[in-house]
Amino acid sequence: MQTRSPSEAEGLRCSPEPPREASSPSPLPRPSGLMPVAPGAVEGLSITLTTLPTVPASDPAWLLALGWPVPPWCLIAKPGSDELGEAGATILQESKSLLKNQTVSDQAVAEALCAIMLLEDSSPRQALADFLLARKLAIQQLLNQPHHGAGIKAQVCSLMELLTTTLYQAHALFYTVPEGMLPDPALPCGLLFSTLESTTGQHPAGRGGVLEEEVKLSSWFRYLPESVVEFRPALRTLAHPISQDYLRDTLQKWIAMCSDDIRAGVSNLLVYVKSMKGLAGIRDAVWELLSSESISQNWEVVCRRLLDKPASFWEDLLQQLFLDRLETLTKEGFDSISGSSKQLLTLALQELEVKSSTSALSKHIQFEHNVALFLWSESSSDLPSDAAWVSVANRGQFAKSGLSMKAQALTPCVQSFCSALDSKLKARLDDLLFYLPTDSSAAKEAAPTVQLRSAFDRYADAGTVEGLLRDHCIACIQHILGCVREELQSAQSLLRGQADAPSDARLNAVLFMARLCQSLTELCPHLKQCILGQSGSTEMALKETRSTKKLGKGKAQGVTPMQAKWQGVKAELLQQSLFAYQIWSSAVTKGLVQCFTHTLLLDTAGSVLATATNWDEIEIQEETESGSSVTSKIRLPVQPSWYVQCLLFSLCQEVNRVGGHTLPKVTLQELLRTCMAEVLAAYEKLVEEKQEKKAGTFPMTQNRALQLLYDLRYLSIILTAKSEEGKTSRIKHDSGIEKVTDFLEGHIDPFDLDVFTPHLNSNLNRLVQRTSVLFGLLTGTENQYTSRSSALSSQELHNILPLASSQIRFGLLPLSMSSSRKSKSATRSTERVQVPPSALTRAEDEASRPGSLFRQLVAEEEDTAAPSLFKLGWLSGMAK
């Protein structure tokens, strides 16, 4: 039984009488309908006396008790009276307030419930209702208390502790073990009924009330009457144990009733959590609390006895709330990324649309206007500072040198945009990683020796979280692509409406968006991680390495849904990039072919002479009717017209200005196809004009027809890709070229045409070979002749290009020699045994040939056994 100090007892607002002299035993005033209560009821607060025999006011025991510092009686209402005493109300109030505190012991709760039952003459079912109602009020108070910063974690943990403690105490107070089943000493039960029995039952010796043990040591105890000493309270109704079905139904209804308040309250609390790191901290704290030994040890047994099913407050109440808040944070984060990326894109396009003639342009904007300036400019960041002693394989995953950026024509504006986007994606990803499992934490939870029991799998929703990240990241990229698409469509409509050549300012913006979409997947590595996730990115990297090692071997491995989405994002970005390049190629072709068509259709003698080039004079042997041979000279074109050369060279300049070596093959083929189609349309227009035979026009002479035929055939060779996939367009071009060719050959004498055709073809092949490098950006490696030496004559030995045995444009660049050293070292060991005299003469000749110094350096490098930093092999990996 609990005791209180005299000052606490005075707080009960009892009505003591003032001390009197023993010689004046006047009757004590007592309100009608009220009776005295023994001091033990005041001090214990757990037992309230409902019946007490009436004692005369002049009883010496009461008079002696008046000198006791704690009031010896309190006035409470008799059962059935309309008036409730102040002491009873106070006891009832404090007992009910004690029920709200989950930190008190089970015995204290049982005593408080006994006091309530004796005061209100209630049943155990009503006591259960009072207990659960008090705990519901405690939950509401806990959710409504002010929160500051880390207090949210403490509130949620206190809420979980209150719920679990309530179930444990409900088991300890109200659950009774079925008959025939032994109770578990470690899991108390039926404490309310045992407390009631000990309070209201009779002592085996027949003597002793509830006051005996508390007041028997007092000096005035021997003066108390026997009716007071042996008093025990009694219930008017029997306290029947609560059935398990009723207990289960009541607790389930209580949990369902509290769930709505908990969800609403916790949702309001989580609004103040602004990061996923904070959410993960609260979740981990709840997991540690529920997984502690004090809570988890008998949790399954208690839930099975009380609810007939397992109960997980995290999964039933909190998990979805955390996922909803996490989704909100993810959406807000990626919406912010989308908005800032759109603003950055708009700002970059506004800067790029400034005319290039403006002198105040920054260097980065100049690089965007002309990528060739960027490619051939030197910078301190071209090579990493540790390029001389750190190999490519040992560098970081995201380390990019300036040379690698230039090799891919990734301008500074594109790099800055992608860097800003990638840094924001990295921030979102790093924040989300706090909510996802790491390898160490997953292994720790999987080890049975570390954690005996886990209350719940805190990483069970990792797949859902990664899915939310993936979906919102894809939505963000699609939003950026939507902005790019709108800008490209606007630029396309403006460029189509221009009758003259398109403005460079608008095309610069189009090319920036093309390069941006083309390089976004490479310069934003965290974009790939956001979409693939941790496991997906690792598997993807492994598959990519395997595919490069085993190219074309085995069957194609299946693609996971995450990889399919990543491939879809890459396809959308590539599609927008190709669309932008298509706008650029159409505009460039339109401007250049307009000038070409204008010059071609000029029908004056001066214009024909102004565009004419040198013709070659060739001696031929002809046989007369008598059988003798006659030497004659013919003149044939060996160079295309000036406007043809200007068209091709200007086209190469435009391709080179945008970084032609990085243009997609599809774009380049589309550029050539469109250009050839418009050139052919210009020739067809010329044929139409000549067929009309208007008066005053310059006639189509044989020489002009030869030059036009030579130009057309040369253009068809240069502007037609060998591996063109569009067969229908190829056939259409061939049919158009055939019509124009027939018209031009109709203006050449048939006999002369038979004589001219072999020499004309020879000149044409020689011209294509000579210009294969000059117009290499257009022809690529497809139209380059590989077997040139067989068709050479003795008079052309001075020509360097046909004598080239390889197609490498820079054959003397240092290459890594690691792959061929073993075989060469074996051959050198045999060659050094004996050197014939002829080898000495060859060595002298080799020393006089160009490039001999480089070959000596390579030979010295191969002969050196010890490794050195100054080998030529490391140069090949510096730009990676």
Secondary structure, DSSP 8 states (H G I E B T S, - for coil): -----HHHHHTT---------TT--------TTEE---HHHHHHSS---S------TT-HHHHHHTTSSS-S---EE-TT-S---HHHHHHHHHHHHHHT-TTS-HHHHHHHHHHHHHHHT--HHHHHHHHHHHHHHHHHHHHHS---TTHHHHHHHHHHHHHHHHHHHHHHHH----TT----TTS---HHHHHHHHHHS--TTS---TTHHHHTTSTTGGGS-HHHHT-----SS------HHHHHHHHHHHHHHHHHHHHHHHHHHHTT--SHHHHHHHHHHHHHHHTSHHHHSSHHHHHHHHHSS---HIIIIIHHHHHHHHHHHHHHHHHHHHHHHHHHHHHHHHHHTS-TT-TT--HHHHHHH-HHHHHT---TTSS-TTTTTS-GGGS-TT---HHHHHHTT--HHHHHHHHHHHHHHHHHHHHHHTTS--HHHHHHHH-TTT-S--SS-TTTTHHHHHHHHHHHHHHHHHHHHHHHHHHHHHHHHHHHH-SS---HHHHHHHHHHHHHHHHHHHH-HHHHHHHHHHHHHHHHHHHHHHHHHSTT-S------HHHHHHHHHHHHHHHHHHHHHHHHHHHHHHHHHHHHHHHHT--SHHHHHHT---EEEEEEEEE-TTS-EEEEEEEEE-S--HHHHHHHHHHHHHHHHT-GGGS-HHHHHHHHHHHHHHHHHHHHHHHHHHHHT-TT-----HHHHHHHHHHHHHHHHHTS-TT---HHHHHHHHHHHHHHHHHHHTTS-HHHHHHHHHHHHHHHHHHHHHTTTTTHHHHTTTS--S--GGG--GGGTT-HHHH-SS--S-TTS----GGGHHHHHHHHHHHTT---HHHHHHHHHHHHSTTHHHHHHHHHHHH--S--TT-SGGGGGTT-
